[in-house]
Amino acid sequence: MSFYDKYLKWEDFDFAGYWKQLNDDDIEEILNQERLNTLDYLALLSPKAEKYLELMAQKAQKLTLKHFGKVVFLYTPLYLANYCVNQCLYCGFNVKENIERKKLNLSEIAKEAEAIANMGFRHILILTGESRKKTPVKYIKEAVELLTDYFDSIAIEIYPLEIDEYEELIAAGVDSLTIYQEVYNQEQYDRLHIAGPKKNYHFRLDAPERGCKAGMRAVNIGALLGLEDWRKEAFFTGIHAEYLQNNYLDVEVSLSVPRMRPHLGSFQPESKVEDENLVQILLASRLFLPRAGLNISTRERASLRDNLISLGVTKMSANAKTSVGGYAESNTKLDDDTCQFEISDNRNVNEVTTMLHKQGYQPVFKNWHIF
């Protein structure tokens, strides 16, 4: 049984009908429970639960302190390339977009790595567009082998791979995988992905599990909020994470909650996700999955990220750039021409760590060492 089998059981569920019949007693009873089932989680994502965010926050904070303490893990992304063969309506790397395409060579990667390591980071997330021709597994493997000289932990966010390919990268030094389904609704997924290998819904959906089978130490998943009804997408993300936790007990499973950001192209979000909605997703996810990591990126503005710290967030990106390279030598025009999307929190590492210390949290730059 794969996660897709579980997805099918819920695909035609009457979400609106379930949410409509909920009452205050239902929500209050759920909040008094120690463990939540799938329907409880769905209830906490409902409109009826919106007025219980304060109570949810209190419980989420206690659970986070119990399982994670007052620490926040910091990382930064490094884009190795932005070549892409996919035609996704919502993405700035869309093959049809007229942007400058760039790929770092090993010498440039070394310079970027040194600059990032000098900021204090010991964990890095490397990303590419989705082009096996321009950024083959061999290229990514060589980059990883180089990066092991600078970082204790290396995560990848690239195109979906086969199990043996993930194993090859793990042998080179990768320990973590991030891959977003983008949208779980199959019809919407097909409509948004016009052409390219990413149009294969099933291959992408099964990628996190292939990573687990290959031996990844950590797997991070998520939906791009704004592409479809956020309540349903948050629900499917949560039960996907639960499936991975239940079937791969030795894998650290995390969820990200990225919202659509301005990018090249004319696509506009189809489901508006307000700050309050994002808070509800984080709180419901924490109560449903007490041991799961919750990641908030620089897509969100600084003030909002600051306020989310105590609500269950365990991971944050800092000093992030979504252009190719950009850490060793900042080139504003190149940054603008090669970026995937705009970021909202432009604070440097010192500013983020100062904020965390003021809130009584310990910023952590090194999660584990596998070499």
C-alpha positions as CSV (number, residue, x, y, z in Angstrom):
1,M,0.0,0.0,0.0
2,S,1.4,3.4,-1.0
3,F,0.2,6.8,0.1
4,Y,-1.8,7.1,-3.1
5,D,-4.1,4.3,-1.8
6,K,-4.7,6.4,1.3
7,Y,-5.3,9.5,-0.8
8,L,-7.9,7.7,-2.9
9,K,-9.9,6.9,0.3
10,W,-10.3,10.7,0.9
11,E,-10.3,12.1,-2.7
12,D,-14.1,12.1,-2.9
13,F,-14.8,12.8,0.8
14,D,-17.5,15.4,1.5
15,F,-15.2,17.9,3.2
16,A,-17.8,20.7,3.1
17,G,-20.5,18.5,4.6
18,Y,-18.2,17.3,7.4
19,W,-17.1,20.8,8.3
20,K,-20.7,22.1,8.2
21,Q,-22.0,19.6,10.8
22,L,-19.3,20.4,13.3
23,N,-20.3,22.3,16.5
24,D,-18.4,23.9,19.3
25,D,-18.7,20.9,21.5
26,D,-16.9,18.8,18.9
27,I,-13.9,21.2,18.7
28,E,-13.7,21.5,22.5
29,E,-13.8,17.7,22.9
30,I,-11.0,17.3,20.3
31,L,-8.8,19.9,22.1
32,N,-9.2,17.9,25.4
33,Q,-7.9,14.7,23.8
34,E,-4.3,13.5,24.1
35,R,-4.1,12.0,20.6
36,L,-5.9,13.0,17.5
37,N,-7.2,10.8,14.7
38,T,-7.6,11.8,11.1
39,L,-11.1,13.3,11.4
40,D,-10.0,15.3,14.5
41,Y,-7.2,16.8,12.4
42,L,-9.7,17.7,9.6
43,A,-12.0,19.3,12.2
44,L,-9.1,21.5,13.5
45,L,-8.7,22.7,9.9
46,S,-12.4,23.7,9.7
47,P,-14.0,27.1,9.7
48,K,-15.6,26.2,13.0
49,A,-12.2,25.8,14.6
50,E,-11.1,29.3,13.7
51,K,-12.3,30.8,17.0
52,Y,-10.3,28.3,19.0
53,L,-6.9,29.3,17.7
54,E,-5.8,30.7,21.1
55,L,-6.6,27.4,22.8
56,M,-4.9,25.5,19.9
57,A,-1.9,27.7,20.3
58,Q,-1.5,27.0,24.0
59,K,-1.6,23.3,23.4
60,A,0.7,23.5,20.4
61,Q,3.3,25.4,22.4
62,K,3.3,22.8,25.1
63,L,3.7,20.0,22.7
64,T,6.5,21.7,20.8
65,L,8.4,22.4,24.1
66,K,7.9,18.8,25.1
67,H,9.3,17.3,21.9
68,F,11.7,19.9,20.7
69,G,12.5,22.3,23.5
70,K,13.2,26.0,22.9
71,V,15.4,25.5,19.9
72,V,14.9,26.5,16.2
73,F,17.0,24.9,13.5
74,L,18.5,27.4,11.0
75,Y,19.5,26.6,7.4
76,T,19.9,28.4,4.1
77,P,19.3,27.4,0.5
78,L,21.8,27.3,-2.3
79,Y,20.4,27.2,-5.8
80,L,22.9,25.4,-8.1
81,A,21.0,26.0,-11.3
82,N,17.7,27.2,-12.6
83,Y,17.4,25.2,-15.9
84,C,14.0,23.5,-16.1
85,V,12.1,21.5,-18.7
86,N,8.7,21.7,-17.0
87,Q,5.9,24.1,-17.9
88,C,4.3,24.8,-14.5
89,L,1.9,27.7,-14.6
90,Y,2.9,29.0,-11.1
91,C,6.7,28.9,-11.2
92,G,9.3,31.4,-12.2
93,F,11.6,28.6,-13.5
94,N,8.9,27.6,-16.1
95,V,10.7,26.6,-19.3
96,K,8.6,29.2,-21.2
97,E,9.7,32.1,-19.0
98,N,12.3,34.4,-20.5
99,I,14.8,34.4,-17.7
100,E,18.5,34.2,-17.6
101,R,19.5,30.6,-17.1
102,K,22.6,29.8,-15.0
103,K,24.4,26.7,-13.6
104,L,27.2,26.9,-11.1
105,N,30.4,25.1,-11.9
106,L,32.3,23.3,-9.1
107,S,34.6,26.3,-8.5
108,E,31.7,28.6,-8.1
109,I,29.9,26.1,-5.8
110,A,33.0,26.1,-3.6
111,K,33.0,29.9,-3.3
112,E,29.3,29.9,-2.4
113,A,29.9,27.2,0.1
114,E,32.7,29.0,1.8
115,A,30.6,32.2,2.0
116,I,27.7,30.4,3.5
117,A,29.8,28.4,6.0
118,N,31.4,31.7,7.1
119,M,28.0,32.8,8.2
120,G,27.9,29.9,10.7
121,F,25.6,27.5,8.8
122,R,26.5,23.8,9.1
123,H,23.5,22.6,7.2
124,I,22.6,23.5,3.7
125,L,19.7,22.8,1.3
126,I,20.8,22.6,-2.4
127,L,18.3,23.2,-5.1
128,T,18.1,23.0,-8.9
129,G,15.4,23.5,-11.5
130,E,14.1,20.2,-13.0
131,S,16.4,19.3,-15.9
132,R,18.1,16.0,-15.9
133,K,20.1,17.1,-19.0
134,K,21.5,20.3,-17.5
135,T,21.8,19.1,-13.9
136,P,22.1,15.3,-14.0
137,V,22.5,13.2,-10.9
138,K,26.3,13.0,-11.7
139,Y,26.6,16.8,-11.4
140,I,24.6,16.9,-8.2
141,K,26.7,14.1,-6.7
142,E,29.9,16.0,-7.5
143,A,28.5,19.1,-5.9
144,V,27.5,17.1,-2.8
145,E,31.0,15.6,-2.5
146,L,32.5,19.1,-2.6
147,L,30.0,20.5,-0.1
148,T,30.9,17.8,2.5
149,D,34.1,19.7,3.1
150,Y,32.0,22.7,4.3
151,F,28.8,21.3,5.9
152,D,27.8,18.5,8.3
153,S,24.4,18.0,6.8
154,I,23.3,18.3,3.2
155,A,19.7,18.3,2.0
156,I,18.5,18.3,-1.6
157,E,15.4,19.8,-3.2
158,I,15.6,18.6,-6.8
159,Y,13.6,16.7,-9.4
160,P,12.2,13.3,-8.1
161,L,14.6,10.4,-8.3
162,E,14.5,6.6,-8.4
163,I,15.5,4.8,-5.2
164,D,19.0,3.8,-6.5
165,E,19.6,7.4,-7.5
166,Y,18.7,8.6,-4.0
167,E,21.0,5.9,-2.6
168,E,23.8,7.2,-4.8
169,L,23.4,10.7,-3.4
170,I,23.2,9.5,0.1
171,A,26.5,7.6,-0.4
172,A,28.0,11.0,-1.5
173,G,26.8,12.8,1.6
174,V,23.1,13.7,1.3
175,D,21.0,13.0,4.4
176,S,17.8,14.9,3.9
177,L,15.2,15.3,1.1
178,T,12.8,18.1,0.6
179,I,10.1,17.6,-2.1
180,Y,6.8,19.3,-2.4
181,Q,3.8,17.7,-4.1
182,E,2.8,21.3,-4.9
183,V,-0.9,20.3,-5.1
184,Y,-2.6,17.1,-4.0
185,N,-5.8,17.5,-6.0
186,Q,-5.2,15.4,-9.1
187,E,-7.3,17.3,-11.5
188,Q,-5.8,20.6,-10.4
189,Y,-2.3,19.1,-10.5
190,D,-2.9,18.1,-14.2
191,R,-4.2,21.5,-15.1
192,L,-1.3,23.4,-13.5
193,H,1.5,21.2,-15.0
194,I,1.1,21.8,-18.7
195,A,4.1,19.8,-19.9
196,G,7.3,18.1,-18.7
197,P,8.2,15.1,-16.5
198,K,6.6,16.9,-13.5
199,K,3.2,16.3,-15.1
200,N,3.6,12.7,-13.7
201,Y,1.5,13.1,-10.5
202,H,2.2,9.6,-9.2
203,F,6.0,9.6,-9.6
204,R,6.2,12.8,-7.7
205,L,3.8,11.7,-5.0
206,D,5.8,8.6,-4.3
207,A,9.2,10.4,-4.2
208,P,9.2,11.1,-0.4
209,E,8.7,7.3,0.2
210,R,11.4,6.4,-2.3
211,G,13.7,8.7,-0.3
212,C,12.7,6.9,2.9
213,K,13.4,3.5,1.4
214,A,16.8,4.7,0.1
215,G,17.8,5.7,3.6
216,M,17.3,9.4,4.0
217,R,17.6,10.5,7.6
218,A,15.0,13.3,7.1
219,V,12.2,14.0,4.6
220,N,10.4,17.3,4.3
221,I,7.1,17.6,2.4
222,G,4.5,20.2,1.7
223,A,1.9,21.7,-0.7
224,L,2.2,25.1,-2.3
225,L,-0.6,27.0,-0.5
226,G,-2.7,29.0,-2.9
227,L,-2.9,26.5,-5.8
228,E,-6.1,24.8,-4.4
229,D,-8.4,25.0,-1.3
230,W,-5.9,25.4,1.5
231,R,-7.9,23.4,4.0
232,K,-7.9,20.3,1.9
233,E,-4.3,20.7,0.8
234,A,-3.2,21.1,4.4
235,F,-5.2,18.0,5.3
236,F,-3.5,15.9,2.6
237,T,-0.1,17.1,3.5
238,G,-0.7,16.2,7.1
239,I,-1.9,12.6,6.4
240,H,1.0,12.2,4.0
241,A,3.4,13.1,6.8
242,E,1.5,10.7,9.1
243,Y,1.8,7.9,6.6
244,L,5.6,8.4,6.3
245,Q,6.0,8.6,10.1
246,N,4.0,5.4,10.6
247,N,5.9,3.4,7.9
248,Y,9.4,4.8,8.4
249,L,10.0,5.1,12.1
250,D,13.7,6.0,11.8
251,V,13.0,9.0,9.4
252,E,12.5,12.5,10.7
253,V,9.5,13.8,8.9
254,S,8.8,17.5,8.6
255,L,6.2,19.7,6.9
256,S,6.6,23.0,5.2
257,V,3.8,25.5,4.6
258,P,5.0,27.7,1.7
259,R,2.5,30.2,0.4
260,M,2.5,31.5,-3.2
261,R,4.8,34.5,-3.7
262,P,5.2,37.0,-6.6
263,H,7.1,35.4,-9.5
264,L,7.7,35.8,-13.2
265,G,4.5,35.0,-15.1
266,S,0.9,36.0,-14.8
267,F,-0.5,33.1,-12.6
268,Q,-2.4,34.3,-9.5
269,P,-3.2,32.2,-6.5
270,E,-6.6,30.5,-6.8
271,S,-7.1,30.1,-3.1
272,K,-6.2,33.1,-0.9
273,V,-4.3,32.1,2.2
274,E,-4.4,34.7,4.9
275,D,-2.1,34.9,7.9
276,E,-4.8,33.5,10.2
277,N,-5.2,30.6,7.8
278,L,-1.4,29.9,7.9
279,V,-1.6,30.0,11.7
280,Q,-4.5,27.5,11.8
281,I,-2.5,25.1,9.5
282,L,0.5,25.2,11.7
283,L,-1.4,24.7,14.9
284,A,-3.6,21.9,13.6
285,S,-0.5,20.2,12.2
286,R,1.3,20.4,15.5
287,L,-1.6,19.0,17.4
288,F,-2.0,16.1,14.9
289,L,1.7,15.4,14.5
290,P,3.5,16.3,17.8
291,R,6.8,14.9,16.6
292,A,6.9,16.4,13.1
293,G,9.2,19.3,12.3
294,L,7.4,22.4,11.1
295,N,9.3,24.7,8.7
296,I,8.7,28.3,7.8
297,S,10.7,30.0,5.1
298,T,11.6,33.5,4.1
299,R,8.6,33.5,1.8
300,E,6.9,35.0,4.9
301,R,7.6,38.5,6.2
302,A,9.8,39.0,9.2
303,S,7.2,40.1,11.6
304,L,5.0,37.1,10.9
305,R,7.8,34.7,11.2
306,D,8.7,36.2,14.6
307,N,5.2,35.7,15.8
308,L,5.1,32.1,14.6
309,I,8.1,30.9,16.5
310,S,6.1,30.0,19.7
311,L,3.3,28.3,17.8
312,G,5.2,25.2,16.8
313,V,7.9,26.2,14.3
314,T,11.1,24.1,14.6
315,K,12.9,25.1,11.4
316,M,13.6,28.4,9.6
317,S,15.6,29.5,6.6
318,A,17.7,32.6,7.1
319,N,19.6,34.9,4.8
320,A,18.0,33.1,1.9
321,K,18.4,33.8,-1.8
322,T,16.3,32.2,-4.5
323,S,18.6,33.2,-7.3
324,V,21.4,31.0,-8.6
325,G,24.4,31.5,-6.2
326,G,24.4,35.0,-4.8
327,Y,26.2,34.5,-1.5
328,A,29.9,34.8,-2.6
329,E,29.3,37.8,-4.9
330,S,26.0,39.6,-4.8
331,N,24.9,40.7,-8.2
332,T,21.5,42.5,-7.9
333,K,20.6,42.2,-11.6
334,L,21.6,38.6,-11.8
335,D,19.8,37.8,-8.6
336,D,16.6,39.4,-10.0
337,D,17.0,37.7,-13.4
338,T,17.6,34.2,-12.0
339,C,15.3,34.0,-8.9
340,Q,12.4,31.6,-8.6
341,F,10.2,33.8,-6.5
342,E,10.5,36.9,-4.2
343,I,11.4,36.5,-0.6
344,S,9.8,38.6,2.2
345,D,12.3,38.3,5.1
346,N,15.6,39.8,4.0
347,R,17.3,39.8,7.5
348,N,20.8,38.5,7.8
349,V,21.8,35.6,10.0
350,N,22.8,37.9,13.0
351,E,19.4,39.6,12.9
352,V,17.5,36.3,12.9
353,T,19.6,34.8,15.7
354,T,19.2,38.0,17.8
355,M,15.4,37.8,17.3
356,L,15.4,34.1,18.5
357,H,17.5,34.9,21.5
358,K,15.2,37.8,22.5
359,Q,12.3,35.3,22.4
360,G,14.2,32.9,24.6
361,Y,15.0,30.4,21.8
362,Q,18.3,28.8,20.9
363,P,19.2,29.0,17.2
364,V,20.8,25.7,16.1
365,F,23.1,25.7,13.0
366,K,24.1,22.0,13.2
367,N,21.5,19.3,13.5
368,W,23.7,16.2,13.2
369,H,27.0,15.0,11.7
370,I,27.0,11.9,9.5
371,F,30.5,12.0,7.9
